[in-house]
Structure formats: C-alpha cells, structure tokens
Amino acid sequence: MKTARYHRHGGPEVLVIEEVDEPAPGPGQVVIRTEAIGGSFVDTTLRAGISALGRSPLPGSLHGDVVGVVQTVGEGVDSAWTGCRVAALVAVDAYAEFVTADADWLAPVPEGVAPADASNLAMPGPVALLALRWGRVAAGDTVLVHAAAGNIGHLALQLARLEGAGRVIATAGSPAKLDFARAHGADIAISYADPDWPQQLREAVPGGVDVALDSIGGTTTAATLGLLAPGGRLVIYGVAGGALPELPVGEVLALRSVTGFSIAGFRAAFPDEAHQHLREYAAHVAHGQVRTAVGAIVPLTDPAAAHRKLEDRTRSGRVLIVPDTSTE
C-alpha cells in the first residue's frame, strides 16, 4: 500500500510516497481502509523541524484525522466494529491507504455525513467543543477565537454560539479569511496581521473578552491575556505560531486566568466525559448545526501539495487528502 513519509526535515518537497505492507491491528486496535484524511498544520511544523514541540525523529510519518471503514480488528476489540464507517485520530502513517487506530477512541460516523464533516468527529470537533467548555463559556459571554479561519477555529466559531455566547470575535490573517470567519459565525473579525490588532479589539469590546481560545502562542498569547475582562479565561490549546508563550504575571493578577487544554490529557483524565463529548459533537454534525468548510482536496499520491495547501496563508477550512481510488 502507499503511505507518505519524510527522511529529512525541510519543505513540502521532502515528503515522499513509499510502498509498504498493509498494517495488522495490534491488541486494542483496528485497521481502517481510508476514505479521506484531514491534514493538520502542526504536521507542517514537525516536517520542517521548527515545531515548538521539538524535532520529530526520522524517518517521520504524518498524523491525521482519518475517515474510513474498519477492515479488521485486533485482540480485545469487539468484532461488531468490522464494516463500520468511523473517524479516528491516527498518530503514525496516517497519510496511507490503510491505517491502524485505537479502538477506544473511534467515532462512528452518522449516516449521510460527508467525508469532510466526518473527518472532524474524532479530534478537531471535540477539541473545539471541549476548549470552549474548559473556558467555562456561559450564556451571553463574549468569546474570542484566534486563527478562526483554520479547521478547529471555524468549528469553534460555530460551537461558541451553540454554547450560548452572546458575541463571537474572530482573528485571522487576511481579508478573505476575515470574510470566511464572518460567514461562519463571527460578529467581529480582526486581522492579526495589523500591528494594532489588540487596540482594535479593545475598542470593539471595551469591557473585555470573557473567554479566549488561543492556538497560536508566542506574543499573541500575552497580548490576548491583556484583553480579558476581569474574571476572563484564556484557554491555550496549541502553539501553531512556533513559539511558546511568555505570560505577563501582572495580567494574571488582574483577576484573569490562564489554562491549558490537551485532548490527550483530557481523555486520560476524564475518559467518560470525553466519550460523551464525542457523542455530543457527532449529534451537532448529524443535525447540521456544525459544518466543515473544505479548503482543498488533494490526492494521497501528492502529499507535498497537501502541505503546501496547509501552509497557504490564503486557505481557509479543512484540507482533505484522498486515496486515488476515492470517488469523493
């Protein structure tokens, strides 16, 4: 079967397609025949060797949000999963025709759900939902979503409203992305390409922001902390900007709070609640309350094109990678 890997760090061109044996499921695992793979910007920083999380070992493989049909199950896994259409977060060799995934965190795909929407069921959708709840969004709150034109960001815009937010504010990096954010639920959209974006936001929301979701890190985090209202909550769930944040303690002492969120950590600490959130997000999708915008669809045989799309500052929404045999 075909899978994408890289043997040195660098630009998208280091990604290559290799022919390898189809995987076999280990205990607690299933093998999925892939229908579509949702790409992640984080992988581009790992591939380039510039991730704030450190350099990935070589040879490197890619992770992704896989949609497909369960072909075989491993020891200890209910055989009823066989033949089910599921979504799963795959950590190793996700850009492949067949993948292995942990059965514990499979997300059944509701009938009729398109591949793009299905690709967000296992990880990105629950991350957006849980980050909002980790920030304790209450009815009428003003919610700020950074990187709002990205895959998780545009889901968070829609979910914030479902969680009761009174006003939703987005930041993004281009006029087209600002329009995209407004189309997906933002009342106010501000470009963080403008040096004075914090001042623009402060003027738009004089009382401050109640909850802010930050996946960028670096100086964005510190600036955002100063924009919180008294009692406001900043949830950090990523560092896509490549730099760890430096937090000014004085801003925290001004009755503001900062918390981190990790889907892996939440699932380890609160597995029952995490499964409930999987079901809740799937119900939102099944009822058409949250939709995934597709920014690009590229073939599995051209993983470099997928990463160029992920790094393209003009793109909004989800990048989907599909096997050449896919009809989607």
Secondary structure by P-SEA (a helix, b strand, c coil): cbbbbbccccccccbbbbbbcbbbbcccbbbbcccbbbbbaaaaaaaacccccccccccbbbbcccbbbbccccccccccccccccccccccccccccccccccbbbbbcccccaaaaaacccaaaaaaaaaaaaccccbbbbbbcccccaaaaaaaaaaaaacccbbbbbbccaaaaaaaaaacccbbbbccccaaaaaaaaaccccccbbbbccccaaaaaaaaaccccbbbbbccccccbbbbbccccccccbbbbbbbaaaaaaacaaaaaaaaaaaaaaaaaccbbbbbccccccccaaaaaaaaaccccccbbbbbcccccc
